[in-house]
Amino acid sequence: MKFLFDLFPVVLFFVAFKLFDIYVATAVAIAATFLQIGWLKWKRRKVDKMMWVTLVIIVVFGGATLALHDETFIKWKPTVLYWLFAVVLATAELAFRKNLIRAALGEQVSLPDKVWTRLNWSWAGFFAFMGAANLYVAFNFPTDTWVNFKLFGGMGLMLMFVIAQALFLARHVEEKR
């Protein structure tokens, strides 16, 4: 359910784009992200840092798209978000010796240290790749193709990556005692 909840603005962006245009879709994505956070606050649930970061990025890049009537800014938004994740994962590991993937999943899964490190770097690499892939599609194909890629391509690549990670992890999971 959390995965579907997190996709809410992307799906609404896609639908609004198909029905109207990139500018209406951008306004819908901004509103949907505010609604997500409002819903969580109303339900007295925790709003995680990633959602706050997403809100700031959609407001800045979506706002620039609407104010300047230039779709370039909204096309950069996924890349900025992906690259921010990659930089945070890499910086935490290199500068602070903190593995954020382990911090997030360590309670549920027990893995050897080298596997946690490999997992953290694979996620950082995946996010770096996704940012580059977004830029490639955004600026080499029509906007309609980019919008389709944003929903279906992004989800498909993420699903394939998660499955590959699960298969890799299955070989290394240690029983908790």
C-alpha positions as CSV (number, residue, x, y, z in Angstrom):
1,M,0.0,0.0,0.0
2,K,2.9,2.4,0.8
3,F,4.3,1.8,-2.7
4,L,0.9,2.7,-4.3
5,F,0.5,5.7,-2.0
6,D,4.0,6.9,-3.0
7,L,3.0,6.6,-6.7
8,F,-0.1,8.7,-6.2
9,P,1.4,11.9,-7.6
10,V,3.1,10.2,-10.5
11,V,-0.1,8.4,-11.6
12,L,-2.1,11.6,-11.3
13,F,0.6,13.5,-13.3
14,F,0.4,10.8,-16.0
15,V,-3.4,10.9,-16.2
16,A,-3.5,14.8,-16.2
17,F,-0.9,14.9,-19.0
18,K,-2.9,12.4,-21.1
19,L,-6.1,14.4,-20.6
20,F,-4.7,17.9,-20.7
21,D,-1.0,19.0,-21.0
22,I,2.3,19.1,-19.2
23,Y,1.4,22.3,-17.3
24,V,-1.9,20.9,-15.9
25,A,-0.1,17.7,-15.1
26,T,2.6,19.6,-13.3
27,A,0.1,21.5,-11.2
28,V,-1.7,18.2,-10.4
29,A,1.6,16.6,-9.3
30,I,2.3,19.5,-7.0
31,A,-1.2,19.4,-5.5
32,A,-1.1,15.6,-5.1
33,T,2.2,15.8,-3.2
34,F,0.7,18.4,-0.8
35,L,-2.4,16.2,-0.5
36,Q,-0.2,13.2,0.4
37,I,1.5,15.0,3.2
38,G,-1.7,16.5,4.3
39,W,-3.3,13.1,4.5
40,L,-0.5,11.7,6.6
41,K,-0.6,14.7,8.9
42,W,-4.4,14.4,9.2
43,K,-4.0,10.7,10.0
44,R,-1.2,11.6,12.5
45,R,1.3,9.5,10.7
46,K,5.0,10.2,10.3
47,V,6.0,12.0,7.1
48,D,9.4,10.6,6.1
49,K,12.2,12.8,5.0
50,M,12.1,11.5,1.5
51,M,8.5,12.8,1.1
52,W,9.5,16.2,2.4
53,V,12.5,16.3,-0.1
54,T,10.2,15.2,-2.9
55,L,7.7,18.0,-2.0
56,V,10.5,20.7,-2.1
57,I,11.8,19.4,-5.4
58,I,8.4,19.2,-7.0
59,V,7.5,22.7,-5.8
60,V,10.8,24.2,-7.0
61,F,11.0,22.4,-10.4
62,G,7.2,22.3,-11.0
63,G,6.8,25.9,-9.9
64,A,9.6,26.9,-12.3
65,T,7.8,25.0,-15.1
66,L,4.5,26.8,-14.4
67,A,6.0,30.2,-13.8
68,L,8.2,30.2,-16.9
69,H,5.9,28.0,-19.0
70,D,8.9,25.8,-19.8
71,E,8.6,22.0,-19.4
72,T,12.4,21.7,-19.1
73,F,12.3,22.2,-15.4
74,I,9.7,19.4,-14.7
75,K,11.8,17.0,-16.9
76,W,14.8,17.7,-14.6
77,K,12.9,16.9,-11.4
78,P,13.2,13.1,-11.4
79,T,16.9,13.4,-12.2
80,V,17.5,15.8,-9.4
81,L,15.7,13.5,-7.0
82,Y,17.5,10.3,-8.2
83,W,20.9,12.0,-8.1
84,L,20.2,13.4,-4.7
85,F,19.5,9.9,-3.4
86,A,22.7,8.6,-5.0
87,V,24.8,11.4,-3.5
88,V,23.3,11.0,-0.1
89,L,23.9,7.2,-0.1
90,A,27.5,7.7,-1.3
91,T,28.3,10.6,1.0
92,A,27.0,8.8,4.0
93,E,29.1,5.8,3.2
94,L,32.3,7.6,2.3
95,A,32.3,10.6,4.7
96,F,30.5,9.2,7.7
97,R,30.9,5.4,7.3
98,K,27.1,5.1,7.6
99,N,25.3,2.7,5.4
100,L,21.8,4.1,5.0
101,I,20.4,1.0,3.3
102,R,21.5,-1.0,6.4
103,A,20.0,1.6,8.7
104,A,16.7,1.3,6.8
105,L,16.6,-2.5,6.5
106,G,18.9,-3.8,9.2
107,E,16.1,-4.6,11.6
108,Q,14.4,-6.9,9.0
109,V,17.4,-8.5,7.4
110,S,20.7,-9.8,8.7
111,L,23.6,-9.7,6.2
112,P,27.4,-9.7,6.3
113,D,29.0,-6.3,6.3
114,K,30.5,-6.6,2.8
115,V,27.0,-7.5,1.4
116,W,25.5,-4.4,3.1
117,T,28.2,-2.3,1.5
118,R,27.6,-3.8,-1.9
119,L,23.9,-3.3,-1.5
120,N,24.4,0.4,-0.6
121,W,26.6,1.0,-3.6
122,S,24.3,-0.8,-5.9
123,W,21.4,1.5,-4.9
124,A,23.6,4.6,-5.3
125,G,24.6,3.3,-8.8
126,F,21.0,2.5,-9.7
127,F,19.8,6.0,-8.7
128,A,22.7,7.6,-10.7
129,F,21.7,5.5,-13.7
130,M,18.0,6.4,-13.3
131,G,18.9,10.1,-13.3
132,A,20.9,9.7,-16.5
133,A,18.2,7.6,-18.1
134,N,15.6,10.2,-17.3
135,L,17.7,13.0,-18.9
136,Y,18.3,10.8,-22.0
137,V,14.6,10.1,-22.5
138,A,13.5,13.6,-21.5
139,F,15.7,15.4,-24.0
140,N,15.9,12.9,-26.9
141,F,12.3,11.9,-27.2
142,P,8.9,13.7,-27.4
143,T,7.4,14.8,-24.0
144,D,4.7,12.1,-24.4
145,T,7.4,9.4,-24.5
146,W,9.1,10.9,-21.5
147,V,5.8,10.9,-19.5
148,N,5.3,7.2,-20.4
149,F,8.9,6.4,-19.4
150,K,8.5,8.4,-16.1
151,L,5.6,6.0,-15.1
152,F,6.1,2.7,-16.8
153,G,9.8,2.8,-17.6
154,G,10.8,4.0,-14.2
155,M,8.5,1.5,-12.4
156,G,9.7,-1.3,-14.7
157,L,13.4,-0.6,-14.1
158,M,12.8,-0.2,-10.4
159,L,10.9,-3.5,-10.3
160,M,13.7,-5.3,-12.2
161,F,16.3,-3.8,-10.0
162,V,14.4,-4.8,-6.8
163,I,14.0,-8.4,-8.1
164,A,17.7,-8.6,-8.9
165,Q,18.5,-7.3,-5.4
166,A,16.2,-9.9,-3.8
167,L,17.8,-12.7,-5.8
168,F,21.3,-11.4,-4.8
169,L,20.2,-11.1,-1.1
170,A,18.6,-14.5,-1.0
171,R,22.1,-16.0,-1.3
172,H,23.5,-14.0,1.6
173,V,20.7,-13.6,4.2
174,E,21.8,-14.9,7.6
175,E,19.3,-16.4,10.1
176,K,18.7,-14.0,13.0
177,R,19.3,-15.8,16.3
